[in-house]
Structures are given as C-alpha cells and as structure tokens.
Amino acid sequence: MYHLKNLPKDKNYKITFMYEVYKNTEKIKEQRITSMLKDNTCEKVENDNKIIVMNLQNNKINFLLGNDENNGFASGNCNIDENLLKYSSEYFTNNIDLNLGTEVYLFHANSDSFMSNLLKLGTPINQDELNDVLNEHEENIFIKLIYEEV
C-alpha cells in the first residue's frame, strides 16, 4: 500500500503505473496498469492525498485507487503474460518523496534466483543503475510510477 501525501492542489498532474519487461537489455513490453489524473475540473479538494494498493498474483496485477478525503475507491486489474511466481522479486515498501517529473520503480523481478542491490527502488530512476541490472539478468520485470505535470 502506498500513501501519496501532500500532492499539489494548485497543479494538474497525472500518476501512471507502467509494467515493463526487458529481455537481454531490450525493452520488449511496456503496458499501462492504471493512471490517475488531477485536472481541476471538479470542486476544490482540501485533502488530495491518494492511496494506491497493488497486489500481484501469477498473471494478474490487481489495484485499488482511492482518496483519503471522501473514502471513494476504484479497483481493477491488469492481465499480464508473465507468471510472476517464476521470478525472484522485490518490492519497495517505504515512503517516497515525489516531485513532479519523477519516475521511480516500485517493483523488480528477474529470471535469476537472486536479487541484486544494483537498482535502488523508490528513488528517481538512474539510467546507469538500470543498465547494470539489465546486463546482470537475462529477463527483468518492473512496475514504474510516473508522476508528471499535465
């Protein structure tokens, strides 16, 4: 579960979750899991904190999106071809300080029986670190959070 707090009330933004698959350093799949948009078309919201819950099961990513203020939630799922049980994996489980324009990985899985410490989940994506991980494992799967102004 991720709590996104202190999101800007005066800016339009989009938060997108992407599913990426790499094989031998080449990105072979990029699929949007879900996204949220704040575009100031509704009445002013005093508390714009968001809650995001993701659950990965075999060939499916389930998600729940909500808002702290009105307890309104939406749920859905994204089917994927890869069976995630066949991969070693790690999740980012801490708080993140997000700035507009930030992209971070929240989940990483690979085809080996170990996880490396080459990629820091939850921090802005560093292309050199990503390249090191892609070169170390034949197959890599990521879930990425993209936080951008619209």
HELIX and SHEET records of a PDB file:
HELIX    1   1 LEU A   84  LYS A   86  5                                   3    
HELIX    2   2 GLN A  127  GLU A  136  1                                  10    
SHEET    1   A 4 TYR A   2  LEU A   4  0                                        
SHEET    2   A 4 LYS A  50  GLN A  57 -1                                        
SHEET    3   A 4 LYS A  60  ASN A  67 -1                                        
SHEET    4   A 4 PHE A  73  ASN A  79 -1                                        
SHEET    1   B 5 GLU A  26  LYS A  38  0                                        
SHEET    2   B 5 TYR A  13  LYS A  23 -1                                        
SHEET    3   B 5 GLU A 139  GLU A 149 -1                                        
SHEET    4   B 5 THR A 102  ASN A 110 -1                                        
SHEET    5   B 5 SER A  88  TYR A  91 -1                                        
END                                                                             
